[in-house]
């Protein structure tokens, strides 16, 4: 689901209520570097849970004094981010 290459993590597949715990757990294990960029181009299916996951990873990074950025949002995820009014918190880098 998440593959690492240098400081870039690639998230692929669905991010929905059905797999949210696995996605969160994997992110907690993988995102240990001082700075990481998460490429979301491979995300195939989302629901509101995906927005929550990105916000939780951002909160964890801030708490641990790490940087996390998101790039290549799929259109369906962009729509949800806009709908929930969190565009500023999840701005694409």
Buried (B, 14 or more C-beta within 10 A) or exposed (E): BBEEEEEEBBBBEBBBEEBBEEBBEBBEEBBEBEEBBBBBEBBEBBBEBBBBBBBBBBEBBEEEEBBBBBEBBBEBBBEBBEEBEBEEEBEEE
